[in-house]
Amino acid sequence: MIRLLMVLMLSISFMYASSEASTEMVADLTYTWVGLLSLAIFVVAYYFVATEEKYHIDKAKPALFAGTFMFILIAGYYAYHGLNMDHVNTEVEHLILEIAEIFFFLFVAMTYIETLIHMNVFEKLKYNLISKGYNYRKLFWLTGFLAFFISPIADNLTTALILSTVLITIERENKHFLIPGAINIVVAANAGGAWSPFGDITTLMAWTAGKGHFVDFLYLFPPSIGGYFVTAYLLSRFVPKTHPNFDVTTEKVPEIMHGGMNVVYLGLFTIVSAVVSHQVLHLPAMWGMMFGLATLKLFQYRLKKKYNSKLNIFESMSKIENNTLLFFFGILAAVGALYFVGWLGLAAVVYHPDILGPTWSNIGVGFLSAIVDNVPVMSAILKANPTMGIDQWMLVTLTAGVGGSLISFGSAAGVGVMGKLKGIYTFGAHMKYAWTIFVGYVISIGIWYFQFEILGLY
């Protein structure tokens, strides 16, 4: 596994080769002791992240340690050798800004989820689903298709958090339903987000960078839903046809608290605010999310005055999966350190037609997205800005989004669901069914090739 990781990093990490110009060249530390040690730390940390279930070490711990320690080593190397410390300072400041945008975006999304749980919105949704008499397999398909068609409107992370919450309220013990159901939601959310400009952070980045018009992304619908359907069909064969232990005649009908549906509408408003902030006002997407959090706090004040509501947004914040947020901080910092020392700039020539060419390189991006994270991978591709047509830019958007599903923590959706179903949806549980996702990934690329390259429909 570690050997595969190193091969992929060395052969596909071309996208980090292009860096911003500066008056003084940044030192290449790739083969220095600090460069080699940084790579070793990353590989060891990745091993413990991947084997979380075996060693019972929360994934945030090795990721956070690696991300922070690697930059401490780099700064120490610069200081000892009398190099320009401004380079390290500037890089870290840019990295903090990049991480903060993701961090606060997730923070607000998770706060809304916990608030909706507190107000019994998901209990009501669960009751409405199960009271209809659906068996596990029908519930599997229903939650999957909801995830696929909600994520283009919202985003893949928020969608995955919502549907995984519904999943765990339907059933808390039956792993034969929960594990395939969780994988199904992750794959559906990522696939659904791939064909919408604001369905995933990666597609949003490509759209704002001018790599395609709004309608160009909609052409990715056939490969997105085709690959997802194949994976879902294969997964569904492992889901039992039995019914949840639920007697509609004895179960009490849950009541949504005062203002519960208003919080749902405020959540949609928050998502719109994030898109408008980024696209129209040229502010970070998290700015709109934080504005949505402010409106939620104001709404809480109104509920308390009108209904003497016990809703407390700070209590919802206290229930957030902080290990998920810290994991993102650590892994993005670690990747940023590898980029800074030079490891991620070794294979910038792979896009050349004489080597891999754009198609195979973009297919490889999907595997790299699964190992690292699709957000920094797409960011790196946009920085490198290889010469490609709209068909190839759509391919890399597809593979970066869908490819993140290949490993449980390869996407924000996967990491979010791991936090919701702790001890159930794990790296090991995901990899048991990873072959179904790989088959769907291949099908998605096949449909893209037939549609874009043979038929020219884009």
Secondary structure, DSSP 8 states (H G I E B T S, - for coil): -HHHHHHHHHHHGGGG------SS-----TTSHHHHHHHHHHHHHHHHHHTHHHHT--THHHHHHHHHHHHHHHHHHHHHTT--HHHHHHHHHHHHHHHHHHHHHHHHHHHHHHHHHHTTHHHHHHHHHHTTT--HHHHHHHHHHHHHHHTTTS-HHHHHHHHHHHHHHH-SS-HHHHHHHHHHHHHHHHHHHHTSTTSSHHHHHHHHTTSS-HHHHHTTHHHHHHHHHHHHHHHHTTS-----S--TTTS------TTHHHHHHHHHHHHHHHHHHHHTS---HHHHHHHHHHHHHHHHHHHHHHH-----HHHHHHTS-HHHHHHHHHHHHHHHHHHHHTGGGS-TTTTSTTTTHHHHHHHHHHHHHHHS-HHHHHHHHHHH-----HHHHHHHHHHHHHGGGGSTTSSHHHHHHHHHTTTTS-HHHHHHTHHHHHHHHHHHHHHHIIIIIIS---
